[in-house]
């Protein structure tokens, strides 16, 4: 069938391929920035299964941008801690409830279909609509703009010229294949059977638990209604067969250190814990996000959370470029930043998987001793909690060594690190809410006195505000004493990105110097930004 030609009337849309949580998040963020978006998905509707079920604090922080964080927090079961058992011994726990620098000191356990329902509702409120049963079957990226061929359920085809194209179409991404981008991997597959069903037993009601022993590894997470996500390692399995209840019950009896009886399963499948990363996250005006860009072990439930970070990282940059508040070269940072982050997650989840599956007594003893020691010294909470919650994601340009980046968080914070400042949650600019607010569509300059404020300080802030406004908002955050832990004792100006990561730190409130710094990090005046600048390839 000959595809219908795309319409030449009006601006070309951003085309998002894939309407899972990640695809819908980026579509929502662009729509709220008044960007024309089309989002298509080959599937007929929202998934009815739970699939990705855990959402960590950093994802909720970022989802404030599209206005769904509070509803998700009310919908899901709060997870206060993640506990680790070796045999009958509780080695230690990651306590999300002890996090003090986030509005969301907990994880969420929610079936994916519920998460998608909340985001899809917001998508419609913003004027979007998922075009279901519409598959990408061709992609020409050789011209100045990508041209996609879409096929609907009835077999009709349409050619769509897009301003930008985003592949959020999963691990078997058609976008990635059409672009000719390799999906590189390492390590052998590790098989896990996963399912959802009622569990009866003395299980911690607000904890996710991992259990390890010679019989294998198992993970349990509560949905809050008596139903749990149940996952267990399996040596071999036919992908065509659904794991039966008996398999899970046998593993519960063998691995979990307290009695637990599993009822009728609502859903089961086998998950292959592969490690794969796309050779490039960008090709011209096309980008990959989520599982289309990377997949890794389910240990730590990092997959969907990493995809949400991809979506927000790209959305503020792309939206800013298209609206003229961000320089086009900022898009070149997407590949480097998100690749580094994905590689870090891949390394951490692979290590957790391998540690959970060790069988040799000497290695088991070493693992258990290390975890116990880290718990007793407090290192387990200080190091692992920020990693799992994704609060320690760092975009510093000099962080090339993934292993070196898994470290203690510096205090005060440096360039690239996340500062606990967020887009507005209802407080007007200037009001004292729980945390300072920042602009959601451009860089914000935060002024920090580091101590007492006086008339001279106020005058310096006012002068800076007058020099940089309205293109670059300036906020004095000296009234928030909790920020001293992160910003130190000396006066400074901190340039913060729309996602809350630090772009630059300057020791003086010098307007001329701050203009240079803002230009260097990619902030742009509307009259000088070029939304249609020819894209360069990411390094």
C-alpha positions as CSV (number, residue, x, y, z in Angstrom):
1,X,0.0,0.0,0.0
2,X,1.3,3.4,-0.9
3,X,1.6,5.6,2.2
4,X,-0.4,8.8,2.3
5,X,1.9,11.8,2.1
6,X,2.2,13.9,5.3
7,X,0.5,17.2,5.4
8,X,2.6,20.3,4.7
9,X,0.3,22.6,6.6
10,X,1.4,23.8,10.0
11,X,4.6,23.0,12.0
12,X,6.1,19.5,12.1
13,X,5.3,17.7,15.3
14,X,7.7,16.0,17.7
15,X,6.9,12.3,17.0
16,X,7.1,10.0,20.1
17,X,7.1,6.3,19.2
18,X,6.0,4.2,22.2
19,X,3.3,5.1,24.7
20,X,4.6,3.3,27.8
21,X,5.3,5.4,30.9
22,X,8.5,6.8,29.5
23,X,7.0,7.8,26.1
24,X,4.0,9.4,27.8
25,X,6.2,11.3,30.3
26,X,8.2,13.0,27.6
27,X,5.0,13.7,25.6
28,X,3.4,15.3,28.6
29,X,6.5,17.4,29.4
30,X,6.7,18.7,25.8
31,X,2.9,19.4,25.6
32,X,3.1,21.4,28.8
33,X,5.8,23.5,27.1
34,X,3.3,24.2,24.2
35,X,5.2,21.9,21.8
36,X,3.2,20.1,19.1
37,X,3.5,16.4,19.8
38,X,2.2,13.2,18.3
39,X,2.5,9.9,20.3
40,X,1.9,6.6,18.6
41,X,2.0,3.0,19.9
42,X,1.7,-0.3,18.1
43,X,-0.2,-1.9,21.0
44,X,-4.0,-1.6,21.2
45,X,-4.2,-0.1,24.7
46,X,-2.6,0.3,28.2
47,X,-1.0,-2.8,29.5
48,X,-3.2,-4.9,31.9
49,X,-0.1,-6.4,33.6
50,X,2.0,-4.9,36.3
51,X,5.5,-5.1,34.7
52,X,7.6,-2.3,36.2
53,X,6.1,-1.7,39.6
54,X,8.6,0.3,41.7
55,X,9.1,4.0,41.5
56,X,11.9,5.7,43.5
57,X,12.1,9.2,45.0
58,X,14.0,10.9,42.2
59,X,11.4,9.8,39.7
60,X,8.7,11.3,41.8
61,X,10.7,14.6,42.1
62,X,11.0,14.8,38.3
63,X,7.4,13.9,37.7
64,X,6.4,17.1,39.5
65,X,7.2,18.7,36.2
66,X,4.2,17.2,34.5
67,X,1.9,17.3,37.5
68,X,1.4,13.6,38.4
69,X,3.8,13.1,41.3
70,X,1.2,13.7,44.0
71,X,-1.5,11.5,42.5
72,X,1.0,8.7,42.0
73,X,2.2,9.1,45.6
74,X,-1.4,8.8,46.8
75,X,-2.1,5.8,44.5
76,X,0.8,3.6,45.2
77,X,1.9,1.6,48.3
78,X,4.7,3.4,50.1
79,X,7.9,1.4,50.5
80,X,9.9,2.7,53.6
81,X,12.8,0.3,53.3
82,X,14.5,-2.4,51.2
83,X,15.9,-5.3,53.4
84,X,18.4,-7.9,52.5
85,X,18.4,-11.5,54.0
86,X,21.1,-14.2,53.7
87,X,19.4,-17.4,54.9
88,X,17.6,-16.5,58.1
89,X,19.9,-13.5,58.8
90,X,18.8,-9.9,58.0
91,X,22.0,-8.4,56.8
92,X,20.8,-4.8,56.5
93,X,18.3,-2.4,55.1
94,X,18.2,0.7,52.9
95,X,15.8,3.0,54.7
96,X,14.1,5.4,52.3
97,X,12.2,6.9,55.2
98,X,15.4,8.4,56.5
99,X,16.0,10.5,53.4
100,X,15.8,14.1,54.5
101,X,16.5,16.0,51.2
102,X,13.5,15.0,49.2
103,X,9.7,15.6,49.4
104,X,9.3,11.9,48.7
105,X,11.2,9.8,51.4
106,X,9.8,6.5,50.1
107,X,9.5,4.2,47.2
108,X,6.2,3.4,45.5
109,X,4.9,-0.1,44.6
110,X,2.2,0.3,41.9
111,X,1.1,-1.9,39.0
112,X,2.3,-0.4,35.8
113,X,-1.2,-0.1,34.4
114,X,-2.1,2.2,37.2
115,X,0.9,4.3,36.6
116,X,0.1,4.5,33.0
117,X,-3.5,5.4,33.7
118,X,-2.4,8.4,35.8
119,X,0.1,9.6,33.2
120,X,-2.3,9.0,30.3
121,X,-5.0,11.1,32.0
122,X,-2.6,13.9,32.4
123,X,-1.6,13.6,28.7
124,X,-5.2,14.1,27.7
125,X,-5.5,17.1,30.1
126,X,-2.6,18.6,28.3
127,X,-4.2,18.1,24.9
128,X,-2.5,14.9,23.8
129,X,-3.8,11.6,22.7
130,X,-2.1,8.2,22.2
131,X,-2.7,7.0,18.7
132,X,-3.0,3.3,19.5
133,X,-2.5,0.4,17.0
134,X,-0.3,2.7,15.0
135,X,3.1,1.2,14.3
136,X,6.3,2.7,13.0
137,X,7.3,0.6,10.0
138,X,9.9,2.8,8.3
139,X,12.1,5.8,9.1
140,X,14.2,8.0,6.8
141,X,16.7,10.0,8.7
142,X,18.8,11.1,5.7
143,X,17.2,14.5,5.2
144,X,17.1,17.6,7.2
145,X,14.2,16.1,9.2
146,X,13.2,12.6,10.0
147,X,10.3,11.1,8.0
148,X,8.5,8.2,9.6
149,X,6.1,5.7,7.9
150,X,3.2,4.8,10.2
151,X,0.9,1.9,9.7
152,X,-2.5,1.7,11.3
153,X,-4.6,-1.4,12.2
154,X,-6.6,-1.2,9.0
155,X,-3.3,-1.4,6.9
156,X,-3.4,2.3,5.9
157,X,-0.1,4.1,6.0
158,X,1.0,7.7,6.6
159,X,4.3,9.4,6.1
160,X,5.0,11.9,8.9
161,X,7.7,14.5,8.7
162,X,8.7,15.2,12.3
163,X,10.6,18.1,13.7
164,X,12.3,15.6,16.1
165,X,11.6,11.9,16.7
166,X,11.9,10.1,20.0
167,X,12.1,6.3,20.2
168,X,10.5,5.1,23.4
169,X,9.4,1.8,21.9
170,X,11.1,-0.7,24.2
171,X,14.0,-3.1,24.1
172,X,13.0,-4.4,20.6
173,X,12.9,-0.8,19.4
174,X,12.0,-0.4,15.7
175,X,13.3,3.2,15.9
176,X,16.7,1.9,17.0
177,X,16.8,-0.7,14.3
178,X,15.7,1.7,11.6
179,X,18.5,4.1,12.6
180,X,21.0,1.2,12.4
181,X,22.2,1.7,16.0
182,X,23.7,-1.4,17.6
183,X,22.4,-2.7,20.9
184,X,25.6,-3.7,22.5
185,X,25.7,-6.1,25.5
186,X,27.9,-8.0,27.9
187,X,27.5,-10.9,30.2
188,X,25.2,-13.9,30.1
189,X,21.5,-13.7,30.6
190,X,20.1,-14.4,34.1
191,X,16.6,-15.7,34.2
192,X,14.0,-14.6,36.7
193,X,10.4,-15.7,37.0
194,X,8.1,-12.8,38.1
195,X,4.4,-12.7,39.0
196,X,1.8,-11.0,41.1
197,X,-0.4,-12.8,43.7
198,X,-1.6,-12.8,47.3
199,X,0.8,-13.8,50.0
200,X,-0.1,-14.9,53.4
201,X,2.5,-14.8,56.1
202,X,4.4,-12.6,58.5
203,X,5.8,-10.3,55.8
204,X,7.0,-6.8,56.4
205,X,4.0,-4.6,55.3
206,X,6.1,-1.6,54.2
207,X,9.3,-3.2,52.9
208,X,10.7,-4.6,49.7
209,X,12.8,-7.6,50.6
210,X,15.6,-9.6,48.8
211,X,16.4,-13.1,50.1
212,X,19.5,-15.0,49.2
213,X,20.6,-18.6,50.1
214,X,22.0,-21.7,48.4
215,X,18.6,-22.3,46.9
216,X,18.6,-19.1,44.9
217,X,17.5,-15.5,45.1
218,X,14.0,-14.1,45.6
219,X,12.5,-10.6,45.8
220,X,9.1,-9.6,47.3
221,X,7.4,-6.2,47.1
222,X,3.9,-5.3,48.6
223,X,1.2,-3.6,46.6
224,X,-0.7,-2.8,49.9
225,X,-3.8,-4.9,49.2
226,X,-2.3,-8.3,50.3
227,X,-0.9,-8.8,46.8
228,X,2.9,-8.9,46.2
229,X,5.3,-8.8,43.3
230,X,7.2,-12.1,43.6
231,X,10.4,-12.7,41.7
232,X,12.8,-15.7,41.9
233,X,15.8,-16.8,40.0
234,X,15.4,-19.8,37.7
235,X,18.2,-21.7,36.0
236,X,16.5,-22.4,32.7
237,X,13.0,-21.8,31.3
238,X,11.1,-21.9,28.0
239,X,10.0,-18.4,27.2
240,X,6.8,-19.7,25.8
241,X,5.6,-21.1,29.2
242,X,4.2,-19.1,32.0
243,X,5.8,-19.9,35.3
244,X,3.3,-21.8,37.5
245,X,2.3,-20.9,41.1
246,X,4.1,-24.1,42.3
247,X,7.5,-22.8,41.1
248,X,7.1,-19.6,43.1
249,X,5.9,-21.5,46.2
250,X,8.8,-23.9,46.0
251,X,11.2,-20.9,46.0
252,X,9.3,-19.2,48.8
253,X,9.7,-22.4,50.9
254,X,13.4,-22.7,50.1
255,X,14.7,-19.1,50.1
256,X,12.5,-16.9,52.2
257,X,13.3,-17.1,56.0
258,X,9.7,-16.9,57.1
259,X,6.6,-18.9,56.1
260,X,4.6,-17.4,53.2
261,X,1.8,-19.1,51.3
262,X,1.2,-17.8,47.7
263,X,-2.4,-17.7,46.4
264,X,-3.6,-17.7,42.8
265,X,-1.4,-15.7,40.6
266,X,-2.8,-12.8,38.6
267,X,0.0,-12.7,36.1
268,X,3.4,-14.4,35.5
269,X,6.2,-14.2,33.0
270,X,10.0,-14.8,32.7
271,X,12.4,-11.9,32.6
272,X,15.9,-12.2,31.1
273,X,18.2,-9.9,33.0
274,X,20.3,-8.8,30.1
275,X,22.8,-5.9,30.0
276,X,22.5,-3.9,26.7
277,X,23.2,-0.3,25.8
278,X,22.6,1.3,22.5
279,X,25.8,2.4,20.7
280,X,24.3,5.9,20.4
281,X,21.4,7.6,22.1
282,X,21.1,10.2,19.3
283,X,21.3,10.2,15.5
284,X,20.6,13.7,14.1
285,X,17.1,14.7,15.1
286,X,16.3,11.2,16.5
287,X,16.7,10.2,20.1
288,X,16.4,6.9,22.1
289,X,15.0,6.8,25.6
290,X,14.1,4.1,28.1
291,X,14.5,0.5,27.2
292,X,15.1,1.5,23.6
293,X,18.4,2.9,24.8
294,X,19.3,0.5,27.6
295,X,18.2,-2.6,29.5
296,X,19.7,-4.2,32.6
297,X,19.0,-6.5,35.5
298,X,15.7,-6.0,37.4
299,X,17.6,-6.0,40.6
300,X,16.9,-2.8,42.4
301,X,13.9,-2.0,40.1
302,X,15.9,0.6,38.2
303,X,14.6,0.2,34.6
304,X,11.5,2.4,34.5
305,X,13.1,4.9,36.8
306,X,16.1,5.3,34.6
307,X,13.8,5.7,31.6
308,X,11.9,8.5,33.4
309,X,15.2,10.2,34.0
310,X,16.0,9.9,30.3
311,X,12.6,11.5,29.4
312,X,12.9,14.5,31.7
313,X,16.6,15.1,30.8
314,X,15.6,15.2,27.1
315,X,12.3,17.0,27.5
316,X,13.6,20.1,29.2
317,X,16.5,20.4,26.7
318,X,14.4,19.8,23.6
319,X,11.6,21.9,24.8
320,X,14.0,24.7,25.7
321,X,15.7,24.6,22.3
322,X,12.4,24.7,20.5
323,X,11.0,27.5,22.6
324,X,14.3,29.5,22.5
325,X,15.3,29.4,26.2
326,X,18.1,26.9,25.8
327,X,20.9,26.9,23.2
328,X,20.7,24.1,20.6
329,X,24.1,22.7,21.6
330,X,22.7,21.6,25.0
331,X,21.0,18.7,23.1
332,X,24.5,17.3,22.5
333,X,24.8,16.6,26.3
334,X,21.8,14.1,26.3
335,X,23.8,11.2,25.0
336,X,26.8,11.7,27.3
337,X,24.8,12.3,30.4
338,X,22.3,9.6,30.1
339,X,24.7,7.0,28.7
340,X,27.0,7.5,31.7
341,X,24.0,7.2,34.1
342,X,22.7,4.1,32.3
343,X,26.1,2.5,32.5
344,X,26.3,3.2,36.2
345,X,22.9,1.6,36.8
346,X,23.9,-1.4,34.7
347,X,27.0,-1.9,36.7
348,X,25.2,-1.6,40.1
349,X,22.3,-3.9,39.1
350,X,24.6,-6.5,37.6
351,X,26.7,-6.4,40.8
352,X,23.6,-6.8,43.0
353,X,22.4,-9.7,40.8
354,X,25.7,-11.5,40.9
355,X,26.1,-11.0,44.7
356,X,22.7,-12.4,45.2
357,X,23.4,-15.6,43.2
358,X,26.8,-16.5,44.7
359,X,26.9,-20.1,46.0
360,X,30.5,-20.7,47.2
361,X,30.5,-20.6,51.0
362,X,33.6,-18.4,51.1
363,X,32.0,-15.8,48.8
364,X,28.7,-15.9,50.6
365,X,30.6,-15.3,53.9
366,X,32.5,-12.4,52.4
367,X,29.3,-10.8,51.0
368,X,27.5,-11.1,54.2
369,X,30.4,-9.7,56.2
370,X,30.8,-6.7,53.9
371,X,27.1,-5.9,54.1
372,X,27.0,-6.3,57.9
373,X,30.0,-4.1,58.2
374,X,28.6,-1.5,56.0
375,X,25.4,-1.5,58.0
376,X,27.2,-1.2,61.3
377,X,29.3,1.7,60.1
378,X,26.3,3.5,58.5
379,X,28.0,3.1,55.1
380,X,25.2,1.0,53.7
381,X,22.6,3.7,54.3
382,X,24.8,6.6,53.2
383,X,26.1,5.0,50.0
384,X,23.5,2.5,48.8
385,X,20.3,4.5,49.5
386,X,21.2,7.4,47.2
387,X,22.2,4.9,44.5
388,X,18.9,3.0,44.6
389,X,16.7,6.1,45.0
390,X,18.6,7.6,42.1
391,X,19.2,10.8,44.1
392,X,22.9,10.5,43.5
393,X,22.8,10.8,39.7
394,X,25.6,13.1,38.7
395,X,26.0,14.9,35.4
396,X,29.5,16.4,36.0
397,X,31.3,16.5,32.7
398,X,34.5,15.1,34.2
399,X,32.9,11.9,35.5
400,X,34.0,9.5,32.9
401,X,34.9,6.6,35.1
402,X,31.6,4.8,36.0
403,X,33.1,2.9,38.9
404,X,34.7,6.1,40.4
405,X,31.3,7.8,40.2
406,X,29.8,5.3,42.6
407,X,31.1,7.1,45.7
408,X,30.3,9.2,48.7
409,X,28.3,12.4,47.8
410,X,30.4,15.5,48.4
411,X,29.3,18.2,50.7
412,X,29.0,20.9,49.6
413,X,27.8,19.7,46.3
414,X,29.6,20.3,43.0
415,X,28.7,20.9,39.4
416,X,26.5,18.2,37.9
417,X,25.0,17.0,41.2
418,X,21.3,17.2,42.2
419,X,20.3,20.0,44.5
420,X,17.1,19.6,46.5
421,X,15.2,22.4,44.7
422,X,12.2,21.6,42.6
423,X,9.6,23.0,40.2
424,X,6.7,24.7,41.9
425,X,4.2,22.5,43.8
426,X,1.7,25.3,44.4
427,X,3.8,27.9,46.2
428,X,4.1,31.2,44.4
429,X,7.6,32.4,43.6
430,X,9.0,34.1,46.7
431,X,6.9,32.1,49.2
432,X,8.7,29.9,51.7
433,X,7.6,26.4,50.9
434,X,9.3,23.2,52.1
435,X,11.9,23.6,49.4
436,X,12.9,26.4,47.1
437,X,11.3,26.5,43.6
438,X,13.0,26.9,40.3
439,X,11.9,27.6,36.8
440,X,10.8,24.6,34.8
441,X,11.8,25.9,31.4
442,X,15.1,27.7,31.8
443,X,18.2,28.0,34.0
444,X,17.6,29.6,37.4
445,X,20.3,31.5,39.3
446,X,20.1,30.9,43.0
447,X,21.9,33.3,45.4
448,X,23.2,31.9,48.7
449,X,24.6,34.2,51.3
450,X,26.1,31.4,53.4
451,X,25.3,33.2,56.6
452,X,23.7,36.4,57.7
453,X,21.9,38.6,55.2
454,X,21.9,42.3,55.4
455,X,21.1,45.4,53.3
456,X,24.2,45.0,51.2
457,X,23.4,41.4,50.4
458,X,19.8,42.3,49.4
459,X,21.1,45.1,47.2
460,X,23.5,42.7,45.4
461,X,20.7,40.2,44.8
462,X,18.4,43.0,43.5
463,X,21.1,44.2,41.1
464,X,21.7,40.7,39.8
465,X,18.0,40.2,39.4
466,X,17.6,43.5,37.5
467,X,20.6,42.6,35.2
468,X,19.5,39.1,34.3
469,X,15.7,39.3,34.3
470,X,13.4,38.4,32.7
471,X,15.3,35.8,30.7
472,X,17.1,34.3,33.6
473,X,15.2,34.2,36.9
474,X,17.1,35.0,40.1
475,X,16.1,33.6,43.5
476,X,17.7,34.2,46.9
477,X,17.5,30.9,48.8
478,X,19.5,32.1,51.8
479,X,16.3,31.7,54.0
480,X,16.4,27.9,53.6
481,X,18.9,26.8,56.3
482,X,18.7,23.2,55.2
483,X,20.6,24.1,52.1
484,X,23.7,24.9,54.1
485,X,24.5,21.2,54.0
486,X,24.6,21.3,50.2
487,X,25.9,24.8,49.4
488,X,28.4,25.4,52.2
489,X,29.1,28.5,54.3
490,X,30.4,31.0,51.7
491,X,28.3,33.3,49.5
492,X,27.8,32.2,45.9
493,X,25.6,32.1,42.9
494,X,24.4,28.7,41.8
495,X,23.1,28.2,38.3
496,X,20.6,25.4,38.3
497,X,19.1,23.5,35.4
498,X,15.3,22.9,35.1
499,X,15.8,19.4,36.4
500,X,17.5,20.6,39.6
501,X,21.1,19.7,38.7
502,X,23.8,22.2,39.3
503,X,25.1,23.7,36.0
504,X,27.7,26.2,37.5
505,X,28.8,27.7,40.8
506,X,30.2,31.2,41.0
507,X,31.7,32.7,44.2
508,X,30.6,36.3,43.3
509,X,27.3,37.9,42.4
510,X,28.8,39.6,39.4
511,X,26.2,40.2,36.6
512,X,28.7,40.4,33.8
513,X,30.4,37.2,35.0
514,X,27.0,35.4,35.4
515,X,26.0,36.3,31.8
516,X,29.2,34.6,30.6
517,X,28.5,31.5,32.8
518,X,24.9,31.3,31.6
519,X,26.0,31.4,28.0
520,X,28.7,28.8,28.6
521,X,26.2,26.3,30.1
522,X,23.7,26.8,27.3
523,X,21.2,29.3,28.6
524,X,20.0,31.4,25.7
525,X,18.0,34.6,25.2
526,X,14.9,34.0,23.0
527,X,16.2,36.4,20.4
528,X,19.6,34.6,20.1
529,X,18.6,31.0,20.5
530,X,18.2,29.0,17.3
531,X,15.6,26.3,17.5
532,X,16.3,25.1,14.0
533,X,20.0,25.0,14.3
534,X,21.5,22.0,12.5
535,X,22.0,19.3,15.1
536,X,25.5,18.0,15.7
537,X,26.2,14.4,16.6
538,X,26.7,13.8,20.3
539,X,30.2,13.1,21.3
